[in-house]
Amino acid sequence: MAKSGRLQFYGTVFITTFVFLFGIDYLLRSWGQPLRSISQQGKTTSSLSHGHEQFKAPAKNLWAELDELESSQLYTFLHQGSDPLNLTASLTAGRNTIYLIETLRPNKSDVLDYLDHDGPRPDRWARVAVLESHKDDSFIADYMVGPLPPSNTTSIIPLTYCHNSGKNWVQSPISDVFGLIAWAAKIGERVSDITQELLGATVNPDDPSDPDALVMGWRPALIDSGRMVHWLEFFGAGVRSDGRSLLPQGLYVKLDTPSTNPKDWVTAEWFYNGVLYENETVLRDAMKSRSFERLNTNPDGDWTNTEDFANSVPERDMPPPVSVQPYGSRFHLDRTESYISWMGFSFYLSSNQATALSLFDIRYNSTRLIYHLGLQEALAHYAGAEPLQSGLEFLDTFFGMGSMMFSLVPGVDCPGHAEYVDMSYHKGGKMYTNRNAICVFEYTSDAPLQRHTSAYSVSVSRNTYLVVRSVSTVGNYDYTVS
């Protein structure tokens, strides 16, 4: 081999060896770097996922619900001494009872003075709703009680400033709900011959869970100056997955309650197949006529199931894709104050019995963006060709969307890596806690936040966001709030 050829050969070997060794070194460095990062991130994971207790809110949560100690002290205070609210443990003639106790959220001006100007911390006050009985009339009255904890300086004041009417009370059109239930059951028994012939079943007042019996439900159609008109509806037998609301049978009766005294309550018209009958006797006479048209009944069946379990595909048994957070959560949570910080954003959590979950003092880089973000009302407006649903509308906060924030299902309602927070409330002299009623998690969208390809590069940004979620189940409605 010529000298020049040998030099070229050795040069090629040298360069090849250099490139090989450099590549090995690069790979080792490249592989080693993630290993070191994972080790370092592991320490961060421990401090975040398992050590949220090391993170503290900058101030007290002024909107936090009363805890069990505060509620118990207040409940005892209201029932002792002079008893200015004329309270008793249960609603009886001439006596009142506490309906609910919860935090009376402080005035915004006082909160901002405390948070922004180092002013004094606002006193804790409670809102107390009382069911009051005055002869034949019933009222729901609001009071503000504070400062808390109860002491010689604690006052009980009518809560008026947050109501447009300037009053702290509203008349309750029904003084005895259980009396109304018993009255409806008697109506069902009285017309058992009608329901058996038209609907194929009867009401069983002795056993409301009887799977073969009809169930009656009613809703108010008119409230005016103490007078209340209800329409009562018969629902079909059988209960599958809360399917009762899907089983109306087409028979309705009007209930007129001109006062809160059950002695004044009367049964009015009956409605069937588009025809209004003056009373049940007129309906019975009409049923004997050859021209009387009977409707088909609305029986329960597999069609009311929430899912078709009979038909499936093999792939459904395979686990679906899931979201993971390899280095632990990137948000911080102070459970004591229900305070969250994430990527420069921060806010407090709070809930109440009517409107459920709210966020307060939402900031980015210490600048307040929103003071209060939360539900105010959930209205469901119905329509139909029958008297009950034709003008029916629900204001679902009446039922307590907060107290109906039930437990979330990990991995389904929220990703498996979500953090969970409980929701507690005080009602009827007792403290209740709905476990895992709120979840908090970070998630990444399946589409980027932005992207662009230029002549020499491509820029693309993940769309990552933080979610606070709760679900309120009001009857047959589930409200998911994220």
VEXDREN-2710 file (C-alpha; in Angstrom, 1 decimal):
% VEXDREN-2710
k/r/px/py/pz
1/MET/0.0/0.0/0.0
2/ALA/1.4/3.4/-0.9
3/LYS/2.3/5.8/1.8
4/SER/-0.4/8.2/0.8
5/GLY/-3.0/5.4/0.8
6/ARG/-1.9/4.3/4.3
7/LEU/-2.2/7.8/5.7
8/GLN/-5.6/8.1/4.2
9/PHE/-6.7/4.8/5.7
10/TYR/-5.4/5.7/9.2
11/GLY/-7.0/9.1/8.9
12/THR/-10.3/7.5/8.1
13/VAL/-10.0/5.1/11.0
14/PHE/-9.1/7.9/13.4
15/ILE/-12.0/10.1/12.3
16/THR/-14.4/7.1/12.5
17/THR/-13.2/6.2/16.0
18/PHE/-13.4/9.8/17.1
19/VAL/-17.0/10.1/15.8
20/PHE/-17.9/6.8/17.5
21/LEU/-16.4/7.7/20.8
22/PHE/-17.9/11.2/20.7
23/GLY/-21.3/9.6/19.9
24/ILE/-21.0/7.2/22.8
25/ASP/-20.1/10.1/25.1
26/TYR/-23.0/12.2/23.8
27/LEU/-25.4/9.4/24.3
28/LEU/-24.2/8.7/27.8
29/ARG/-24.4/12.4/28.7
30/SER/-27.9/12.6/27.0
31/TRP/-29.2/9.5/28.8
32/GLY/-27.6/10.5/32.1
33/GLN/-29.2/14.0/32.1
34/PRO/-32.8/12.7/32.2
35/LEU/-31.8/10.3/34.9
36/ARG/-30.4/13.1/37.0
37/SER/-33.5/15.2/36.2
38/ILE/-35.8/12.4/37.2
39/SER/-33.9/12.1/40.5
40/GLN/-34.2/15.8/41.2
41/GLN/-37.8/15.9/40.1
42/GLY/-38.5/13.0/42.4
43/LYS/-37.6/15.3/45.3
44/THR/-40.0/17.9/44.0
45/THR/-42.7/15.3/43.5
46/SER/-42.4/14.4/47.2
47/SER/-42.7/18.0/48.3
48/LEU/-45.7/18.7/46.0
49/SER/-47.8/15.5/45.9
50/HIS/-47.1/14.3/49.4
51/GLY/-46.3/17.6/51.1
52/HIS/-48.9/20.2/50.2
53/GLU/-48.8/21.0/53.9
54/GLN/-45.5/22.9/53.4
55/PHE/-47.4/25.4/51.2
56/LYS/-49.4/28.1/53.0
57/ALA/-51.8/30.7/51.8
58/PRO/-50.8/34.3/52.2
59/ALA/-53.9/35.1/54.2
60/LYS/-56.9/33.5/55.9
61/ASN/-59.8/32.3/53.7
62/LEU/-62.4/34.8/54.7
63/TRP/-65.1/33.0/52.6
64/ALA/-64.5/29.6/54.2
65/GLU/-67.6/27.7/55.4
66/LEU/-68.2/27.4/59.2
67/ASP/-66.4/24.4/60.6
68/GLU/-67.9/21.9/63.0
69/LEU/-66.7/23.7/66.1
70/GLU/-68.0/27.1/64.9
71/SER/-71.4/25.6/63.9
72/SER/-71.8/23.7/67.2
73/GLN/-70.9/26.7/69.3
74/LEU/-73.4/28.9/67.3
75/TYR/-76.1/26.2/67.5
76/THR/-75.8/26.0/71.3
77/PHE/-75.7/29.8/71.6
78/LEU/-78.9/30.2/69.7
79/HIS/-80.8/27.6/71.8
80/GLN/-79.7/28.9/75.2
81/GLY/-80.3/31.9/77.4
82/SER/-83.2/34.1/76.4
83/ASP/-83.9/32.2/73.2
84/PRO/-84.7/35.4/71.1
85/LEU/-85.7/33.4/68.1
86/ASN/-88.2/31.2/69.9
87/LEU/-86.4/28.0/68.8
88/THR/-87.1/24.4/69.3
89/ALA/-85.5/21.2/67.9
90/SER/-88.5/20.5/65.7
91/LEU/-91.2/22.8/64.2
92/THR/-94.3/22.7/66.4
93/ALA/-97.2/25.1/66.9
94/GLY/-95.9/28.5/67.9
95/ARG/-92.3/27.5/67.9
96/ASN/-89.5/28.0/65.3
97/THR/-86.6/25.8/64.1
98/ILE/-83.3/26.5/62.5
99/TYR/-83.2/25.5/58.8
100/LEU/-79.6/26.1/58.1
101/ILE/-76.4/27.7/59.4
102/GLU/-73.6/28.9/57.1
103/THR/-71.0/31.6/56.7
104/LEU/-72.2/35.1/56.0
105/ARG/-69.6/36.2/53.5
106/PRO/-68.0/39.5/54.4
107/ASN/-68.4/42.7/52.6
108/LYS/-66.0/43.1/49.6
109/SER/-64.8/46.5/50.9
110/ASP/-63.7/45.0/54.2
111/VAL/-62.0/42.1/52.5
112/LEU/-60.0/44.4/50.1
113/ASP/-58.9/46.5/53.0
114/TYR/-57.6/43.4/54.8
115/LEU/-55.9/41.8/51.7
116/ASP/-54.6/44.9/50.0
117/HIS/-54.0/47.5/52.7
118/ASP/-53.1/45.4/55.8
119/GLY/-56.4/46.4/57.4
120/PRO/-58.0/44.5/60.2
121/ARG/-59.3/41.0/59.5
122/PRO/-63.1/41.1/59.0
123/ASP/-65.2/39.5/61.8
124/ARG/-66.7/36.1/61.2
125/TRP/-70.5/36.3/60.9
126/ALA/-73.1/33.6/60.2
127/ARG/-76.3/33.5/58.2
128/VAL/-79.0/31.6/60.1
129/ALA/-82.2/30.7/58.2
130/VAL/-85.2/30.0/60.5
131/LEU/-88.5/28.4/59.8
132/GLU/-91.0/30.5/61.8
133/SER/-94.5/29.6/62.6
134/HIS/-97.2/32.3/63.4
135/LYS/-100.6/30.8/63.9
136/ASP/-101.5/29.3/60.5
137/ASP/-98.7/31.1/58.6
138/SER/-95.2/30.0/58.1
139/PHE/-92.2/32.1/57.1
140/ILE/-88.5/31.6/56.3
141/ALA/-86.5/34.3/58.0
142/ASP/-82.8/35.2/57.6
143/TYR/-80.7/36.5/60.5
144/MET/-77.1/37.6/60.7
145/VAL/-75.3/36.4/63.9
146/GLY/-71.9/37.6/65.0
147/PRO/-69.2/38.3/65.7
148/LEU/-68.1/34.7/66.1
149/PRO/-67.3/32.8/68.2
150/PRO/-70.3/33.6/70.3
151/SER/-69.7/35.9/73.3
152/ASN/-71.4/38.7/75.2
153/THR/-70.8/40.9/72.2
154/THR/-72.6/38.6/69.7
155/SER/-75.7/40.0/68.2
156/ILE/-78.7/38.5/66.3
157/ILE/-79.8/41.0/63.6
158/PRO/-82.4/40.6/60.8
159/LEU/-80.5/40.0/57.6
160/THR/-81.9/42.6/55.2
161/TYR/-79.0/44.3/53.3
162/CYS/-78.6/41.5/50.7
163/HIS/-82.3/41.3/49.8
164/ASN/-83.8/43.7/47.3
165/SER/-87.2/43.7/49.2
166/GLY/-85.6/45.1/52.3
167/LYS/-87.2/42.3/54.3
168/ASN/-85.5/39.4/56.0
169/TRP/-88.4/37.0/55.5
170/VAL/-90.6/35.4/52.9
171/GLN/-93.9/33.6/53.5
172/SER/-93.8/29.9/53.0
173/PRO/-97.0/28.8/51.1
174/ILE/-96.9/25.4/52.7
175/SER/-96.6/25.1/56.5
176/ASP/-96.8/21.3/56.6
177/VAL/-95.1/19.4/53.8
178/PHE/-95.7/16.1/55.4
179/GLY/-99.4/17.0/55.7
180/LEU/-99.4/17.6/51.9
181/ILE/-97.8/14.2/51.3
182/ALA/-100.4/12.5/53.4
183/TRP/-103.2/14.3/51.7
184/ALA/-101.9/13.3/48.3
185/ALA/-101.7/9.7/49.4
186/LYS/-105.4/9.8/50.5
187/ILE/-106.3/11.2/47.1
188/GLY/-104.5/8.3/45.4
189/GLU/-106.4/5.8/47.6
190/ARG/-109.7/7.4/46.9
191/VAL/-109.4/7.1/43.2
192/SER/-107.8/3.6/43.1
193/ASP/-110.6/2.4/40.9
194/ILE/-109.7/5.1/38.3
195/THR/-106.0/4.4/38.4
196/GLN/-106.4/0.7/38.2
197/GLU/-108.6/0.9/35.1
198/LEU/-106.6/3.7/33.3
199/LEU/-103.1/3.0/34.5
200/GLY/-103.1/-0.6/35.6
201/ALA/-101.9/0.0/39.1
202/THR/-102.8/1.8/42.4
203/VAL/-101.0/3.8/45.0
204/ASN/-99.6/2.0/48.1
205/PRO/-99.3/4.7/50.9
206/ASP/-98.2/2.1/53.4
207/ASP/-95.1/1.2/51.3
208/PRO/-93.7/4.0/49.1
209/SER/-91.0/1.6/47.8
210/ASP/-93.5/-0.9/46.5
211/PRO/-92.2/-1.7/43.0
212/ASP/-95.7/-2.4/41.7
213/ALA/-97.4/0.7/43.0
214/LEU/-97.9/4.1/41.5
215/VAL/-96.0/7.1/42.8
216/MET/-97.4/10.6/42.9
217/GLY/-95.4/13.8/42.4
218/TRP/-96.6/17.4/42.4
219/ARG/-95.2/20.8/41.5
220/PRO/-96.6/24.3/42.2
221/ALA/-98.1/26.0/39.3
222/LEU/-99.1/29.3/41.1
223/ILE/-98.0/31.1/44.2
224/ASP/-99.9/34.4/44.8
225/SER/-100.5/36.1/48.1
226/GLY/-100.4/33.0/50.2
227/ARG/-102.4/30.9/47.8
228/MET/-100.8/28.0/46.1
229/VAL/-102.0/25.8/43.2
230/HIS/-100.3/22.4/42.6
231/TRP/-100.7/19.9/39.8
232/LEU/-100.3/16.3/41.0
233/GLU/-99.1/13.6/38.5
234/PHE/-99.1/9.8/38.6
235/PHE/-95.9/8.0/37.7
236/GLY/-95.6/4.4/36.6
237/ALA/-94.5/1.5/38.7
238/GLY/-90.9/0.3/38.7
239/VAL/-87.6/2.0/39.4
240/ARG/-84.6/1.5/37.2
241/SER/-81.6/3.9/37.5
242/ASP/-83.8/6.8/38.7
243/GLY/-86.0/6.3/35.7
244/ARG/-89.1/7.3/37.6
245/SER/-89.2/10.8/36.0
246/LEU/-89.5/9.1/32.6
247/LEU/-92.7/7.3/33.5
248/PRO/-95.5/9.8/33.6
249/GLN/-98.9/8.1/32.9
250/GLY/-101.0/11.1/31.7
251/LEU/-103.3/11.5/34.7
252/TYR/-103.3/14.7/36.7
253/VAL/-105.2/16.3/39.5
254/LYS/-105.3/20.0/40.6
255/LEU/-104.7/20.8/44.2
256/ASP/-105.8/24.2/45.5
257/THR/-104.3/25.3/48.8
258/PRO/-105.7/28.9/49.4
259/SER/-103.9/29.1/52.8
260/THR/-101.3/27.2/54.8
261/ASN/-104.1/25.6/56.9
262/PRO/-104.7/22.0/55.6
263/LYS/-108.4/22.4/56.5
264/ASP/-108.7/24.9/53.6
265/TRP/-107.2/22.6/51.0
266/VAL/-109.4/21.2/48.2
267/THR/-109.1/18.9/45.2
268/ALA/-110.1/20.6/42.0
269/GLU/-110.1/19.5/38.3
270/TRP/-108.7/16.3/36.8
271/PHE/-106.9/16.2/33.5
272/TYR/-106.6/13.1/31.2
273/ASN/-105.9/12.8/27.4
274/GLY/-106.2/16.5/26.8
275/VAL/-109.6/16.8/28.5
276/LEU/-110.2/18.8/31.8
277/TYR/-112.8/17.2/34.1
278/GLU/-114.5/19.2/36.9
279/ASN/-113.9/16.5/39.5
280/GLU/-113.3/12.8/39.9
281/THR/-117.1/12.0/39.7
282/VAL/-117.3/13.6/36.2
283/LEU/-114.2/11.6/35.2
284/ARG/-115.7/8.3/36.4
285/ASP/-118.9/9.0/34.4
286/ALA/-116.9/9.9/31.3
287/MET/-115.0/6.6/31.6
288/LYS/-118.3/4.7/31.2
289/SER/-118.9/6.3/27.8
290/ARG/-118.1/4.4/24.6
291/SER/-116.4/7.5/23.2
292/PHE/-114.0/7.7/26.1
293/GLU/-110.4/7.2/24.7
294/ARG/-107.9/5.5/26.9
295/LEU/-104.2/6.2/26.5
296/ASN/-101.5/3.5/26.4
297/THR/-99.6/3.1/29.7
298/ASN/-96.0/4.0/29.9
299/PRO/-94.3/0.9/31.4
300/ASP/-90.7/0.7/32.7
301/GLY/-88.2/-1.4/30.9
302/ASP/-84.6/-1.7/29.6
303/TRP/-85.2/1.5/27.7
304/THR/-84.7/3.5/31.0
305/ASN/-81.3/2.1/31.7
306/THR/-78.5/4.6/31.6
307/GLU/-76.3/2.3/29.5
308/ASP/-76.8/-0.6/27.1
309/PHE/-75.1/-3.5/28.9
310/ALA/-76.4/-6.1/26.4
311/ASN/-74.3/-5.0/23.4
312/SER/-70.6/-4.3/23.5
313/VAL/-67.4/-4.5/21.5
314/PRO/-64.2/-6.3/22.5
315/GLU/-62.2/-3.1/22.6
316/ARG/-64.4/-1.7/25.3
317/ASP/-62.8/-4.2/27.8
318/MET/-59.3/-2.7/27.1
319/PRO/-58.2/0.2/29.3
320/PRO/-58.5/3.6/27.5
321/PRO/-55.7/6.2/27.3
322/VAL/-55.1/8.0/30.6
323/SER/-53.4/11.3/31.6
324/VAL/-50.4/11.1/33.8
325/GLN/-48.2/13.6/35.6
326/PRO/-44.7/12.0/35.7
327/TYR/-43.1/14.3/38.2
328/GLY/-46.1/15.0/40.5
329/SER/-48.5/17.9/40.6
330/ARG/-47.3/21.3/39.5
331/PHE/-49.9/23.2/41.5
332/HIS/-49.8/23.9/45.3
333/LEU/-52.7/23.4/47.6
334/ASP/-53.2/24.7/51.2
335/ARG/-56.0/22.4/52.4
336/THR/-56.5/24.4/55.6
337/GLU/-57.3/27.6/53.8
338/SER/-58.5/26.0/50.5
339/TYR/-56.0/28.1/48.6
340/ILE/-54.4/27.1/45.3
341/SER/-51.4/28.4/43.4
342/TRP/-50.5/27.4/39.8
343/MET/-48.2/29.0/37.3
344/GLY/-48.6/32.5/38.6
345/PHE/-52.4/32.1/39.2
346/SER/-53.9/31.9/42.7
347/PHE/-57.3/31.8/44.3
348/TYR/-59.4/30.6/47.2
349/LEU/-62.1/27.9/47.2
350/SER/-65.4/28.3/49.0
351/SER/-68.9/26.6/48.9
352/ASN/-72.3/27.2/50.3
353/GLN/-75.5/25.1/50.4
354/ALA/-77.4/26.9/47.7
355/THR/-75.0/27.8/44.9
356/ALA/-72.2/25.2/45.6
357/LEU/-68.6/26.0/44.5
358/SER/-67.1/29.5/44.1
359/LEU/-63.6/30.8/43.5
360/PHE/-62.5/34.0/45.3
361/ASP/-59.7/36.5/44.8
362/ILE/-58.4/35.1/41.5
363/ARG/-55.0/36.6/40.7
364/TYR/-52.2/36.4/38.2
365/ASN/-48.8/37.4/39.3
366/SER/-50.4/39.0/42.4
367/THR/-52.8/41.2/40.3
368/ARG/-56.4/40.5/41.0
369/LEU/-58.4/39.5/37.9
370/ILE/-61.7/38.4/39.4
371/TYR/-63.1/38.9/42.9
372/HIS/-65.8/36.2/42.9
373/LEU/-66.5/33.6/40.3
374/GLY/-69.4/31.2/41.0
375/LEU/-72.9/30.0/40.1
376/GLN/-75.8/32.3/40.9
377/GLU/-78.7/30.2/39.8
378/ALA/-79.6/27.1/37.7
379/LEU/-82.9/27.4/35.9
380/ALA/-84.6/24.5/34.2
381/HIS/-87.7/25.6/32.1
382/TYR/-90.1/22.9/31.1
383/ALA/-92.8/22.7/28.4
384/GLY/-95.5/20.2/27.5
385/ALA/-99.0/19.5/26.4
386/GLU/-100.3/18.9/30.0
387/PRO/-100.9/21.2/33.0
388/LEU/-97.9/20.2/35.1
389/GLN/-95.0/20.7/32.7
390/SER/-96.6/23.3/30.4
391/GLY/-95.4/26.2/32.6
392/LEU/-93.0/24.5/35.0
393/GLU/-89.6/26.0/35.9
394/PHE/-87.2/25.0/38.5
395/LEU/-84.7/27.2/40.4
396/ASP/-82.4/24.4/41.4
397/THR/-80.4/26.3/44.0
398/PHE/-83.6/26.0/46.1
399/PHE/-82.8/22.3/46.6
400/GLY/-79.2/23.0/47.7
401/MET/-76.7/22.5/44.9
402/GLY/-73.9/22.7/47.5
403/SER/-75.3/20.1/49.9
404/MET/-75.8/17.9/46.8
405/MET/-72.1/18.1/45.7
406/PHE/-71.6/14.3/46.1
407/SER/-68.4/12.3/45.9
408/LEU/-66.6/12.3/42.6
409/VAL/-65.4/9.1/40.9
410/PRO/-61.6/9.0/40.6
411/GLY/-60.4/8.3/37.1
412/VAL/-63.8/9.0/35.6
413/ASP/-65.1/12.3/36.9
414/CYS/-61.5/13.5/37.2
415/PRO/-58.1/12.1/36.1
416/GLY/-56.5/9.5/38.3
417/HIS/-53.8/12.1/39.4
418/ALA/-56.3/14.7/40.7
419/GLU/-56.4/16.0/44.2
420/TYR/-59.7/16.0/46.1
421/VAL/-61.3/18.3/48.7
422/ASP/-64.2/17.6/51.0
423/MET/-67.3/19.8/51.3
424/SER/-69.0/20.3/54.7
425/TYR/-72.3/22.0/55.7
426/HIS/-74.5/22.4/58.8
427/LYS/-78.2/21.7/58.6
428/GLY/-80.9/20.7/61.1
429/GLY/-78.4/20.8/64.0
430/LYS/-76.0/18.4/62.4
431/MET/-72.7/18.7/60.4
432/TYR/-72.5/16.8/57.2
433/THR/-69.4/16.1/55.1
434/ASN/-69.4/15.1/51.4
435/ARG/-66.1/13.4/50.8
436/ASN/-64.1/14.1/47.7
437/ALA/-66.7/16.6/46.5
438/ILE/-64.2/18.8/44.7
439/CYS/-61.3/17.8/42.5
440/VAL/-58.3/19.8/41.3
441/PHE/-56.0/18.8/38.5
442/GLU/-53.8/20.0/35.7
443/TYR/-54.6/18.8/32.2
444/THR/-53.1/19.1/28.7
445/SER/-55.4/19.5/25.7
446/ASP/-55.1/17.3/22.6
447/ALA/-54.4/20.4/20.5
448/PRO/-51.6/22.9/21.0
449/LEU/-52.3/26.4/22.2
450/GLN/-50.3/27.9/19.3
451/ARG/-48.0/26.7/16.5
452/HIS/-46.2/28.1/13.5
453/THR/-43.8/26.6/10.9
454/SER/-41.3/29.1/9.4
455/ALA/-38.5/28.6/6.9
456/TYR/-36.0/27.5/9.5
457/SER/-38.0/26.4/12.6
458/VAL/-41.3/25.3/14.1
459/SER/-42.7/26.7/17.3
460/VAL/-45.5/24.9/19.1
461/SER/-46.9/25.4/22.6
462/ARG/-48.8/22.9/24.7
463/ASN/-52.3/23.9/25.9
464/THR/-52.1/23.2/29.6
465/TYR/-54.7/24.3/32.1
466/LEU/-55.8/23.9/35.7
467/VAL/-59.3/22.6/36.5
468/VAL/-61.4/22.8/39.6
469/ARG/-64.5/20.6/39.3
470/SER/-67.6/19.6/41.2
471/VAL/-70.8/17.8/40.4
472/SER/-74.2/18.7/41.9
473/THR/-76.9/16.1/41.6
474/VAL/-80.4/17.7/41.9
475/GLY/-83.0/15.0/41.5
476/ASN/-82.6/13.7/37.9
477/TYR/-80.2/16.5/36.9
478/ASP/-76.4/16.3/37.3
479/TYR/-74.6/19.7/37.0
480/THR/-70.9/19.4/36.3
481/VAL/-69.2/22.7/37.1
482/SER/-65.6/23.1/35.9
END
